[in-house]
Amino acid sequence: MSSNCLQKSFLFVFVLFIPHFFWAQTGIIKGKVLEAANNQPIPFANVFIEGTTIGVTTDIDGNYELNQLEPGLYTVNATFLGFKTEAKREIQVTNSKPAIVDFALEEDTEKIDEVVVKASPFKQPADAPVSLQTIGTAEIQRNPGGNRDISKVIRSLPGVTSASSFRNDLLIRGGGPSENRFFLDDVEVPNINHFATQGSSGGPNGLINVDFIREVDFYSSAFPANRGNSMSSVFNFKQKNGRDDRLGFTATVGSSDLAATLEGPIGDKTTFIFSIRQSYLQFLFQALDLPFLPIYNDFQFKFRTRFDDKNELYFVGLGACDRFKLNLNANKTEAQRFQLERLPVYFQWNYTIGAVYKHYMEKGYFTAVVSRSMLNNDIYKHVDNDESQKRIIDYTSQEAENKVRLEHRVNLPKGFILNYGVGYEYARYTNLTKIDATTYQEIRTDLRMNKYAAFGQLSKKFFSDRLVLSTGVRLDGNDYNENMMNPFNQVSPRFSASFAIMKGLTINANTGLYYQLPSYTTLGYQEDNEFVNRDRLQYTRSFHLVGGLAYVTESSTKFSLEGYYKLYDNYPFLIEDQVSLANFGADFGVIGDAPISSTGKGRTYGLELLVQQRLYKGFYGILAYTLGWSEYTDGSGQFVPSAWDSRHIVNLTLGKSFKTMNQAIRDKINAKRAAKGKAVLTRKVVAQTLEIGTNLRFQTGLPYTPYDVEQSALVTNWNRFRQGILDYDQLNSQRLGANYSLDFRIDYKWFFPKWSFNLYLDLQNIPGVVTENASLVLDRDADGNPQIENPGGQNQSYKLKTLDAGRGTVIPTIGIIVQY
């Protein structure tokens, strides 16, 4: 998408916004209360704001509205006789738009008296009672150092780390960055980051606009059976619906981009929300004299139509256009010259578009999902970065996936819940790789696959919900080879249990077997027009065993302790280097691939401690500690630490929200002044809030493999790879120093009668102690020419030296959010 097109799009959004700017709006929370089983409205349900006397009952169609509210964060409860109480926490109320909050109440067969039960602030569904964390939009927005990026916010939870300080590769419980799956309103999204590494899932910047997100369910185990092809985590992103009263607009100036979001109604039954973002990170990098200039744009949308209470259809979309250019003027230091020598020019675009239809019946609902995803990767590099000379790397690749999934969820007699369905996918992967460093090499690939799946899950709560049991099974197959074609070779059973020992205290457990297909770069690798890995590859398998305790207090504080054990089999293993892909970090699959077999094994195990305080009297906080091991086999079959064996991870997040001035505060001040005979305040008060938060991260150093200096120095090797060659005889035998940093964020919000304004300061990476592996570079002479150890000899070698990675830098961000 060109810069000119984006400028026109911003202008179009702004012109639509102007006519509505002068409308007034009071603080409102509104929505519907429905039966979870069939989407039927619940009339005369009680909806009230926790800790206040403010409340209403729903009308005959299940609608409610709480109005005349001061701006701020609220917890809203919905109750009705015969149904479980549900709470929605940290609902942000502004004067600029109504907060739309819908409730889906579950039937409570055990409750016979009208007793108001306080809803737990922590979700625990029957099909996943363990290893589930739910994150609300307010938590994402205010997270210190998170920069409104969900991948960064997730790092504050136990069991989560990243191999690099400048990337969003998520490493969950010792698993790799390719082992995570993402769903956006039931539509699978292969990638949620800009500049994604093909064959993995990480990248430097998040792709999802947080203004769309209602909440995120993060599963680190106990995956529901309808979510497949994952071994480490599943993310369910639940998006907001567009507002239904009028057009609304949000503009954001962040640390790296400008964003504009437009939302509103289309007729009586349809709403939409649409956003575009354009980066200005390239200007900052150029001003800092960095040797690379990242440029990205993205879009996101959701259109929703409710035909009636029984039928709805929505369309979702997410896409990006990323370009990575070289700043050839930034060549003054040795580190800059090394990066310019090594980094290629990079162009990538991707998108996912999907449609979801839901039909509600008397005791359940049917879901149909159709989607298409596509990724295009172009990477090239010229000799001496001179485009008039030949390309030494020329890489073009595409991945396309077309998916259909049908599900039926039904409430059976005696409280059983059954969810079952089938899925089909047609995928195509193409690749043309040309390498012309020393000898010309060309690799072509055109891989086409049909994938299929079937799944079912049965859940039930017993003894007044004290015991929760869930069991499920999933089968996956495809036509890549004979072994994978039989879905009974990939039977994935799972079982979860939760028992309430006493009020607030539960013991939870899960076990399951999960399968994941190797990446397309591995499946599609060709030599002499043959898929050389076809007869060697199988689905990678992971066995999970999880158990722990959780305690939730009356003040919305959660204490949990979980132990986990994951055993990997059929893990992709490089035949020539005799190394598991788990020991390549996030770098594998960037340029083509290599001969690989499914002979690797792995194991990860550890203990996680979480203390989490939901917003309570203005305070919130998270303390997460993980003690974990991650090990995979080497060429001799021995377990060695993986590239993401982090051992100790500590995250501490603390924050406080203040109401600096609003109508209620002014009334109290005036009452005191009047009692003392003083004049009352008459000026108009603009409601304001202040939020302050900080995040401390500590992680012991990750293992790394030292360089084989002798092989790296050979002229033929260096001219081909342009970087050091690792010595796999010393696989991960060394470890980096510990990483630790501090983030700080302050938000000040003004709530005007027609709009709101948020100004924030976010300081990331204080004091900037982030250790990375040192690099081998050419030892050049005073004129900048490489020096050769044995000129004229048969095996000529360059003189090399080590270049330290240096310390991280403090990243300050001043951001602005305007919402109407």
C-alpha positions in Angstrom: 0.0 0.0 0.0 1.6 3.3 -1.1 2.0 6.3 1.2 -0.2 8.4 -1.1 -3.0 5.8 -0.8 -2.8 5.9 3.0 -2.8 9.7 3.1 -6.1 9.7 1.1 -7.5 7.0 3.4 -6.7 9.1 6.5 -8.4 12.2 4.8 -11.5 10.1 4.0 -11.9 8.9 7.6 -11.4 12.5 8.9 -14.0 14.0 6.5 -16.6 11.4 7.6 -15.8 12.2 11.3 -16.3 16.0 11.1 -20.1 16.2 10.8 -20.6 14.3 14.0 -18.0 16.2 16.1 -20.5 18.5 17.8 -22.9 15.8 19.1 -22.9 15.4 22.9 -22.7 12.1 24.8 -22.9 11.2 28.4 -21.1 8.2 30.0 -23.2 5.1 29.1 -22.8 1.3 29.6 -25.4 -0.6 27.5 -25.9 -4.0 26.0 -27.9 -7.2 26.1 -28.3 -10.1 28.6 -28.7 -13.4 26.8 -28.8 -17.1 27.4 -25.4 -18.6 26.6 -26.9 -21.8 25.3 -29.2 -20.3 22.6 -28.7 -16.5 22.4 -32.3 -16.0 23.7 -32.8 -12.6 25.5 -33.3 -12.7 29.2 -36.0 -10.1 30.3 -36.0 -8.6 33.8 -32.4 -9.6 34.6 -30.6 -7.4 37.1 -27.6 -5.4 35.8 -25.7 -3.3 38.3 -22.3 -1.7 38.9 -20.3 -3.4 41.6 -19.8 -1.4 44.7 -22.5 1.1 44.0 -26.3 1.4 44.1 -26.5 2.0 40.3 -28.5 -0.8 38.6 -31.3 -1.5 36.1 -33.3 -4.5 34.9 -33.4 -5.6 31.3 -36.5 -5.0 29.1 -38.5 -7.7 27.3 -35.7 -8.0 24.7 -32.9 -8.3 27.2 -31.6 -4.8 26.6 -30.3 -2.6 29.4 -28.7 0.8 29.7 -26.7 2.4 32.6 -26.4 6.1 32.0 -25.2 9.4 33.6 -21.9 7.7 34.6 -18.7 9.5 35.4 -15.8 8.5 33.2 -13.7 5.8 34.7 -13.3 2.0 35.0 -16.3 -0.1 36.3 -17.1 -3.7 37.1 -20.6 -4.6 35.8 -22.6 -7.7 37.0 -25.6 -9.4 35.5 -27.8 -11.8 37.6 -31.0 -13.8 37.1 -32.6 -16.5 39.0 -31.5 -19.9 37.7 -28.4 -18.6 36.0 -24.8 -18.0 37.1 -23.8 -14.5 37.9 -21.4 -13.0 35.3 -19.1 -10.0 35.8 -17.4 -7.9 33.2 -14.4 -6.1 34.7 -12.6 -2.9 34.0 -15.1 -1.5 31.6 -13.8 1.9 30.4 -16.5 4.6 30.4 -16.0 7.8 28.5 -18.2 10.7 27.3 -17.3 10.0 23.7 -19.0 6.6 23.1 -21.2 4.1 24.9 -19.4 1.0 26.3 -21.1 -2.0 24.8 -21.2 -4.9 27.2 -23.2 -8.0 26.4 -23.7 -10.9 28.9 -24.2 -14.5 28.0 -25.4 -16.2 31.2 -25.0 -20.0 31.7 -27.9 -21.9 33.3 -27.3 -23.0 36.9 -29.2 -26.3 37.5 -28.0 -26.5 41.1 -29.3 -23.1 42.2 -32.8 -23.1 43.6 -33.0 -19.9 45.6 -32.4 -16.3 44.4 -29.0 -15.8 46.0 -26.7 -13.2 44.5 -23.3 -14.9 44.1 -20.3 -12.7 43.4 -18.8 -13.7 40.1 -15.1 -14.6 40.0 -12.9 -12.1 38.2 -10.9 -15.0 36.6 -12.4 -17.1 33.9 -12.5 -20.9 34.3 -14.5 -22.5 31.5 -15.5 -26.2 31.7 -13.5 -27.2 28.7 -10.2 -25.5 29.9 -10.1 -25.2 33.7 -6.3 -25.0 33.9 -3.5 -23.0 32.1 -5.9 -20.3 30.9 -5.3 -16.5 31.4 -7.7 -13.9 30.2 -6.5 -10.4 29.4 -8.8 -7.4 29.0 -8.3 -4.4 26.7 -7.6 -2.1 29.6 -4.8 -4.3 30.8 -3.2 -4.3 27.3 -3.5 -0.6 26.9 -1.9 0.4 30.2 0.8 -2.3 30.4 4.2 -0.6 31.0 6.6 -1.3 28.1 3.9 -3.1 26.2 3.3 -0.3 23.8 -0.2 -1.5 23.1 1.2 -4.8 21.7 -0.3 -8.0 22.9 2.8 -10.1 22.2 4.8 -7.8 24.6 2.0 -7.8 27.2 1.9 -11.6 27.3 5.5 -11.6 28.6 4.3 -10.4 32.0 2.6 -13.8 32.5 4.3 -17.0 33.8 6.0 -19.4 31.4 6.5 -16.8 28.7 9.7 -15.4 27.4 11.3 -14.2 24.2 14.7 -15.0 22.6 15.4 -11.4 21.6 14.7 -8.0 23.2 13.6 -6.5 19.8 11.3 -9.3 18.6 7.9 -10.7 19.5 8.8 -14.4 19.2 6.7 -16.0 22.0 8.4 -18.9 23.7 5.8 -20.6 25.9 6.8 -23.2 28.5 10.1 -24.0 26.7 8.5 -24.5 23.3 9.5 -22.9 20.0 8.1 -19.7 18.4 6.4 -21.8 15.7 4.3 -23.7 18.2 1.6 -21.0 18.8 -1.8 -20.5 17.1 -3.9 -17.4 16.9 -7.6 -17.0 16.3 -9.4 -13.7 15.6 -13.2 -14.1 16.3 -13.0 -17.8 15.4 -10.9 -17.2 12.3 -7.4 -18.6 12.4 -4.7 -16.0 11.7 -1.3 -17.5 10.8 0.7 -14.4 11.7 0.1 -11.5 14.2 3.4 -9.6 13.7 5.0 -7.3 11.1 8.2 -8.6 9.5 7.3 -12.2 10.4 9.9 -14.9 10.1 8.6 -17.5 7.6 8.3 -20.8 9.3 7.9 -19.1 12.7 5.4 -16.6 14.1 7.4 -13.7 15.6 8.4 -10.3 14.4 9.5 -6.9 15.8 6.0 -5.2 15.8 2.5 -6.4 16.6 0.0 -6.4 13.8 -3.3 -6.4 15.8 -4.8 -3.0 16.7 -5.6 -3.1 20.4 -8.6 -0.7 19.8 -10.4 -3.7 18.3 -9.8 -6.1 21.2 -12.4 -6.9 23.9 -10.4 -9.6 25.6 -7.8 -12.3 24.9 -7.9 -15.9 26.1 -4.4 -17.3 26.3 -4.1 -21.1 26.7 -0.6 -22.4 27.6 -2.1 -26.0 27.8 -5.5 -27.7 27.9 -6.2 -26.6 24.3 -9.9 -27.0 23.3 -10.3 -29.8 20.8 -11.5 -27.3 18.1 -8.1 -25.6 18.1 -5.5 -27.8 16.4 -1.9 -27.7 15.0 -0.4 -26.2 18.2 1.9 -27.6 20.9 2.7 -24.5 23.1 -0.2 -22.0 23.1 -3.5 -20.9 21.6 -4.7 -17.3 21.6 -8.3 -16.4 21.1 -8.7 -12.7 20.3 -12.3 -11.5 20.8 -13.0 -8.3 19.0 -15.4 -5.5 19.8 -18.4 -4.9 17.5 -18.7 -1.4 16.0 -20.9 1.0 17.8 -24.5 1.0 16.7 -25.6 4.6 17.5 -23.5 6.8 15.2 -20.1 7.2 13.6 -17.2 7.2 16.0 -13.5 7.9 15.5 -10.2 7.1 17.3 -6.8 8.5 16.4 -3.6 7.3 17.9 0.0 8.5 17.7 2.2 5.8 19.1 5.9 5.1 19.3 6.2 3.8 15.8 3.0 4.5 13.9 -0.1 6.6 13.3 -3.5 4.9 13.5 -7.1 5.9 12.6 -10.1 3.8 13.5 -13.6 4.5 12.2 -16.7 2.6 13.5 -20.5 2.9 13.3 -23.8 1.5 12.0 -24.8 0.5 8.5 -28.5 0.4 8.6 -30.4 -1.1 11.5 -28.7 -4.5 11.7 -25.1 -4.0 10.6 -22.2 -2.4 12.3 -18.6 -2.0 11.3 -15.2 -1.1 12.7 -12.2 -0.4 10.4 -8.6 0.8 11.0 -5.5 1.7 9.1 -2.0 2.3 10.5 1.1 3.8 8.9 4.6 3.6 10.4 7.0 6.5 10.8 9.6 4.2 12.4 11.8 4.7 9.4 12.2 8.4 10.1 13.2 7.7 13.7 15.7 5.0 12.6 17.2 7.4 10.0 17.6 10.1 12.6 19.3 7.7 14.9 21.7 6.7 12.0 20.7 3.0 12.1 21.6 0.9 9.1 18.1 -0.4 8.5 14.8 1.3 7.9 11.6 -0.7 8.6 8.4 0.6 7.0 5.0 -1.0 7.6 1.3 -0.4 7.0 -1.6 -2.5 8.1 -5.4 -2.7 8.1 -8.0 -4.4 10.2 -11.8 -4.6 10.0 -15.0 -6.3 11.3 -18.5 -6.1 9.8 -21.3 -7.7 11.8 -24.9 -8.3 10.8 -27.5 -9.6 13.2 -30.4 -10.9 11.0 -32.4 -11.7 14.2 -31.7 -13.2 17.6 -31.0 -16.6 16.0 -28.7 -15.7 13.1 -25.7 -13.5 12.7 -22.9 -13.1 10.2 -19.6 -11.3 10.5 -16.6 -10.6 8.3 -13.1 -10.0 9.7 -9.9 -9.0 8.1 -6.3 -8.4 9.0 -3.3 -7.6 6.7 0.0 -5.8 6.4 2.6 -4.5 3.9 6.1 -4.5 5.3 9.4 -3.2 3.7 12.8 -3.4 5.2 15.3 -1.1 3.4 19.0 -0.5 4.0 20.3 2.9 5.1 23.6 2.9 3.2 24.7 6.2 4.7 24.8 4.6 8.2 28.2 3.0 7.7 30.5 4.9 10.1 31.0 2.3 12.8 32.1 -1.3 12.6 28.7 -2.5 13.9 26.9 -0.5 11.2 29.1 -1.9 8.4 28.6 -5.5 9.7 24.9 -5.1 9.6 24.9 -3.6 6.1 27.1 -6.4 4.9 24.8 -9.1 6.4 21.2 -7.7 6.1 19.1 -8.2 2.9 16.4 -6.0 1.5 13.0 -7.3 2.6 9.5 -7.0 1.2 6.5 -8.8 2.7 2.8 -8.6 2.5 0.1 -10.8 4.2 -3.6 -10.9 4.8 -6.3 -13.0 6.4 -10.0 -12.6 5.5 -12.8 -14.7 7.0 -16.5 -15.0 7.4 -18.3 -16.5 10.4 -21.9 -17.5 10.5 -23.7 -18.4 13.7 -27.1 -20.0 14.0 -28.6 -20.3 17.5 -31.0 -23.2 18.4 -32.9 -24.0 21.5 -30.1 -25.8 23.3 -27.0 -24.8 21.4 -25.6 -23.1 18.3 -24.0 -23.9 15.0 -20.8 -22.1 13.7 -19.5 -22.1 10.1 -16.1 -20.4 9.4 -14.6 -19.8 5.9 -11.3 -18.0 5.6 -8.3 -17.4 3.3 -4.8 -16.4 4.4 -1.8 -15.5 2.3 1.8 -14.6 2.9 4.3 -13.2 0.3 8.0 -12.9 1.0 10.6 -11.3 -1.2 14.2 -11.1 0.1 17.2 -10.1 -2.0 20.7 -8.8 -1.6 23.2 -7.4 -4.1 27.0 -7.6 -4.1 28.2 -4.7 -1.9 24.5 -3.6 -1.7 25.0 -2.2 -5.2 21.8 -2.8 -7.2 23.8 -2.5 -10.5 25.6 -5.7 -9.5 24.3 -9.3 -9.4 22.1 -10.6 -6.6 23.8 -13.0 -4.3 20.4 -13.8 -2.7 17.1 -13.8 -4.5 14.2 -15.3 -2.6 10.5 -15.3 -3.5 8.0 -17.4 -1.6 4.2 -17.5 -1.0 2.0 -19.4 1.4 -1.8 -19.6 0.8 -4.4 -21.3 3.0 -8.1 -21.7 2.3 -10.0 -23.1 5.3 -13.5 -24.3 6.2 -14.6 -25.3 9.8 -18.1 -26.5 10.9 -18.9 -26.7 14.6 -22.0 -27.6 16.7 -22.1 -26.8 20.4 -25.1 -28.3 22.2 -26.3 -28.4 25.9 -27.3 -32.0 26.6 -29.5 -33.2 29.4 -28.1 -33.2 33.0 -25.7 -30.4 32.3 -23.4 -32.0 29.7 -21.9 -29.7 27.1 -20.8 -31.3 23.7 -18.9 -29.5 21.1 -18.0 -31.3 17.9 -17.1 -30.5 14.3 -14.9 -31.0 11.2 -12.4 -28.9 9.3 -10.9 -28.9 5.8 -8.0 -26.8 4.4 -6.4 -26.5 1.0 -2.8 -25.1 1.2 -0.2 -24.1 -1.4 3.4 -23.2 -0.8 5.8 -21.9 -3.6 9.4 -21.0 -3.3 12.1 -19.8 -5.7 15.5 -19.4 -4.1 18.6 -18.3 -6.0 22.0 -18.1 -4.2 25.0 -16.9 -6.2 27.7 -16.2 -3.7 30.4 -18.6 -4.8 28.5 -21.2 -6.8 25.1 -20.7 -8.3 22.3 -22.6 -6.6 18.5 -22.6 -7.5 15.7 -24.2 -5.5 12.2 -24.3 -6.8 9.1 -25.5 -4.9 5.4 -25.9 -5.6 3.7 -27.8 -2.8 0.0 -28.4 -2.6 -1.8 -30.0 0.3 -5.2 -31.1 1.4 -5.7 -31.1 5.2 -8.6 -32.5 7.2 -9.7 -32.7 10.8 -12.5 -33.9 13.1 -12.9 -33.2 16.8 -15.2 -33.5 19.8 -15.3 -32.4 23.4 -17.6 -33.2 26.3 -17.7 -31.2 29.5 -19.7 -31.4 32.7 -19.8 -29.7 36.1 -20.8 -31.8 39.2 -21.7 -31.2 42.8 -22.8 -27.6 42.5 -19.9 -26.8 40.2 -17.3 -28.0 42.7 -16.0 -30.6 40.2 -15.4 -29.8 36.5 -14.5 -32.5 34.1 -13.8 -32.2 30.4 -12.5 -34.8 27.8 -12.0 -34.5 24.1 -10.3 -36.0 21.1 -9.0 -34.6 17.8 -7.9 -36.3 14.6 -5.8 -34.6 11.9 -4.5 -35.7 8.5 -3.3 -34.5 5.1 -2.1 -36.0 1.8 1.6 -35.0 2.1 2.7 -38.6 2.6 1.2 -42.0 3.5 1.9 -41.7 7.3 0.2 -38.3 7.6 -2.7 -39.4 5.4 -4.2 -41.7 8.0 -5.8 -39.4 10.7 -5.7 -42.3 13.2 -1.9 -41.8 13.3 -2.6 -38.4 14.8 -5.2 -39.1 17.4 -5.1 -36.3 20.0 -6.9 -37.2 23.2 -7.1 -34.8 26.2 -8.6 -34.6 29.7 -9.0 -31.8 32.2 -10.3 -31.7 35.8 -10.8 -29.1 38.4 -12.1 -29.6 42.0 -13.0 -26.8 44.5 -11.5 -27.9 47.8 -13.0 -24.9 49.6 -14.4 -21.5 48.6 -11.9 -19.8 46.3 -9.4 -22.7 46.4 -9.3 -25.2 43.5 -6.9 -28.0 42.4 -6.6 -28.4 38.6 -5.0 -30.9 36.2 -4.7 -31.6 32.5 -3.1 -34.1 30.3 -3.2 -34.4 26.5 -1.5 -35.3 23.3 -1.1 -32.6 20.7 0.1 -32.7 17.1 1.6 -30.1 14.8 2.5 -30.1 11.2 6.1 -29.1 10.3 6.5 -25.7 8.6 5.9 -25.3 4.9 9.6 -24.4 4.4 10.4 -27.8 5.7 7.7 -29.8 4.0 8.4 -28.1 0.6 12.2 -28.3 0.4 13.2 -29.7 -3.0 16.3 -31.1 -4.7 16.2 -32.2 -8.3 12.4 -31.6 -8.4 11.8 -34.0 -5.6 10.5 -33.3 -2.1 13.5 -34.7 -0.3 11.8 -34.6 3.2 8.6 -36.3 2.1 9.4 -39.8 3.3 11.1 -38.7 6.5 8.6 -36.3 8.0 5.8 -36.9 10.5 3.5 -34.7 12.6 5.5 -33.4 15.6 4.0 -34.7 18.8 3.9 -33.2 22.3 2.5 -34.8 25.5 1.4 -32.4 28.2 1.0 -33.1 31.9 -0.1 -30.1 34.0 -1.3 -29.8 37.6 -1.6 -27.0 40.2 -3.5 -25.0 42.8 -5.4 -21.7 42.4 -6.8 -19.5 45.1 -9.0 -16.4 44.5 -9.7 -13.9 47.3 -12.6 -11.6 47.9 -10.5 -8.7 46.9 -10.0 -10.1 43.3 -6.5 -11.4 44.0 -5.4 -14.7 42.4 -2.6 -17.0 43.7 -1.7 -20.0 41.5 1.0 -22.5 41.4 1.3 -24.9 38.4 3.8 -27.5 37.4 4.1 -28.7 33.8 5.9 -31.4 31.9 6.0 -31.6 28.0 7.5 -34.4 26.1 8.3 -33.9 22.4 8.6 -36.6 19.7 9.1 -36.5 16.0 10.8 -33.1 16.3 12.3 -31.7 13.1 16.0 -32.5 13.0 18.7 -31.2 10.6 20.4 -34.2 9.0 23.6 -32.5 7.7 24.3 -30.5 10.9 22.8 -33.1 13.3 21.0 -30.4 15.2 17.4 -30.0 16.3 15.5 -27.0 14.9 14.9 -26.1 18.5 18.5 -25.1 18.8 18.3 -22.6 15.9 16.3 -20.1 18.0 14.1 -17.9 15.8 16.4 -18.0 12.7 15.4 -21.2 11.0 13.4 -21.1 7.8 14.5 -17.6 6.7 16.1 -18.6 3.4 14.8 -21.9 2.1 15.4 -24.9 4.3 17.4 -28.1 4.3 17.2 -31.9 4.5 15.3 -32.7 7.7 13.9 -35.8 9.4 11.4 -36.3 12.2 13.9 -38.0 14.6 14.4 -35.3 17.2 13.1 -35.5 20.8 12.6 -32.9 23.5 11.4 -32.3 27.0 10.4 -29.1 28.9 9.3 -29.0 32.5 9.0 -26.4 35.2 7.1 -24.6 37.9 5.1 -21.4 37.6 4.0 -19.0 40.3 1.4 -16.3 39.7 0.1 -13.6 42.0 -2.4 -11.4 40.2 -4.4 -8.5 41.5 -7.2 -7.3 39.2 -8.1 -3.6 39.5 -9.2 -3.2 43.1 -9.6 0.3 44.7 -7.4 1.7 41.9 -4.5 -0.9 42.4 -3.5 -3.7 40.0 -0.4 -5.9 39.8 1.1 -9.2 38.6 4.0 -11.1 40.0 5.1 -14.1 37.8 8.0 -16.4 38.4 8.9 -19.4 36.2 11.5 -22.0 36.9 11.9 -24.1 33.7 14.1 -26.3 31.7 14.0 -26.8 27.9 16.1 -29.6 26.4 16.3 -31.3 23.0 18.4 -34.1 21.6 21.7 -33.6 19.7 23.3 -35.8 17.1 24.2 -38.5 19.6 20.7 -38.6 21.1 21.7 -36.7 24.3 19.5 -34.0 25.8 21.1 -30.6 25.7 19.6 -27.2 26.6 17.7 -25.6 23.8 18.1 -22.1 22.4 15.3 -21.0 24.7 16.2 -22.7 28.0 15.7 -19.6 30.1 15.6 -21.3 33.6 14.6 -18.3 35.8 12.1 -15.7 34.6 10.7 -13.0 36.9 8.1 -10.3 35.9 6.7 -7.8 38.3 4.0 -5.3 37.2 2.5 -2.7 39.5 0.1 0.2 38.9 -2.3 2.6 40.4 -5.2 4.5 38.9 -6.3 7.9 40.3 -9.3 10.1 39.7 -7.8 13.5 39.8 -11.0 15.5 39.4 -14.6 14.8 38.5 -18.1 16.0 39.4 -18.4 13.9 42.5 -15.1 15.2 43.9 -16.1 18.8 43.1 -19.4 18.3 45.0 -17.5 17.0 48.1 -15.2 20.0 47.9 -18.1 22.4 47.5 -19.9 20.9 50.5 -16.9 21.4 52.7 -16.4 25.0 51.4 -20.0 25.8 52.0 -19.9 24.5 55.5 -17.0 26.8 56.2 -18.8 29.8 54.6 -16.4 29.8 51.6 -17.4 30.4 48.0 -18.1 27.3 46.0 -16.3 26.3 42.8 -18.3 27.3 39.8 -16.0 26.6 36.8 -16.8 23.6 34.7 -14.8 20.5 35.6 -13.4 18.2 33.0 -13.2 14.7 34.4 -9.6 13.4 34.5 -7.8 10.2 35.5 -4.2 9.4 36.1 -2.6 6.0 35.8 1.0 5.1 36.7 2.6 1.7 36.2 5.9 0.0 36.2 7.2 -3.4 35.0 10.4 -5.1 36.1 11.8 -8.1 34.1 14.6 -10.4 34.9 15.7 -13.5 33.0 18.8 -15.6 33.3 20.9 -15.8 30.1 19.9 -18.1 27.3 22.3 -20.8 26.0 24.3 -20.3 22.8 26.6 -22.2 20.5 30.1 -20.7 20.0 31.5 -20.0 16.5 33.8 -22.4 14.7 36.4 -19.6 14.0 38.6 -21.7 11.7 35.7 -22.6 9.4 34.1 -19.2 9.6 37.4 -17.5 8.5 37.7 -19.5 5.2 37.3 -17.1 2.3 34.9 -19.4 0.5 32.7 -19.8 3.6 32.6 -16.1 4.6 31.8 -15.0 1.0 28.9 -17.4 1.0 27.4 -16.9 4.5 28.8 -13.5 5.4 28.7 -14.4 9.0 30.2 -16.8 11.5 29.6 -20.6 11.3 28.5 -22.2 14.6 30.4 -25.1 16.1 27.8 -27.7 16.7 30.2 -30.0 18.5 29.8 -27.4 21.3 26.0 -27.2 21.0 24.6 -24.6 23.5 27.7 -25.2 25.7 27.8 -21.5 26.7 25.3 -19.1 28.3 24.7 -15.4 28.0 24.6 -13.1 30.9 21.3 -12.3 32.7 18.8 -9.8 31.1 17.0 -7.3 33.3 15.2 -4.1 32.6 12.6 -1.7 33.9 9.6 -0.1 32.1 7.6 2.8 33.3 4.3 4.3 32.0 2.1 7.2 32.9 -1.3 8.0 31.3 -3.2 11.2 31.8 -6.8 11.2 30.4 -9.2 14.0 29.9 -12.9 13.2 29.4 -14.7 16.1 27.7 -18.5 16.2 27.0 -18.0 15.1 23.3 -14.6 13.4 23.2 -11.6 12.1 25.2 -7.9 12.8 25.1 -5.2 10.5 26.4 -1.6 11.5 26.7 1.0 8.9 27.8 4.7 8.5 28.4 6.2 5.0 28.1 9.8 4.4 28.9 11.0 1.0 27.9 14.2 -0.9 28.8 15.6 1.1 31.8 18.6 0.8 32.4 18.9 -1.1 29.2 20.8 -4.2 30.3 20.0 -6.7 27.6 22.7 -9.1 26.6 23.0 -10.7 23.1 25.5 -13.0 21.5 28.6 -11.3 20.1 29.2 -11.5 16.4 32.2 -12.4 14.3 33.2 -9.7 11.8 36.0 -9.1 9.3 39.1 -7.5 10.7 39.7 -4.8 8.1 42.7 -2.6 7.5 42.8 1.2 7.7 41.3 1.5 4.2 38.4 -0.8 5.1 39.7 -3.8 3.1 39.4 -7.4 4.5 42.8 -8.8 5.7 43.8 -12.3 4.5 45.8 -14.6 6.8 47.5 -16.7 4.1 47.4 -14.8 0.8 48.3 -17.1 -2.1 47.6 -20.3 -0.1 45.1 -23.0 -1.0 42.6 -22.4 1.9 42.7 -18.7 2.2 41.3 -17.3 5.4 40.2 -13.8 6.5 41.3 -12.2 9.7 38.3 -12.1 12.0 37.5 -10.5 15.3 34.6 -10.4 17.8 32.1 -7.5 17.8 30.2 -7.2 21.1 26.4 -6.9 20.8 26.5 -4.0 23.3 23.8 -2.9 25.8 20.2 -2.3 25.0 19.0 1.3 24.8 16.2 3.2 26.6 13.2 3.7 24.3 11.0 6.7 25.2 7.6 7.0 23.7 5.2 9.9 23.9 1.8 8.9 22.6 -1.6 10.5 22.0 -5.0 8.9 21.7 -8.1 10.9 20.7 -11.4 9.2 20.8 -14.8 10.6 19.6 
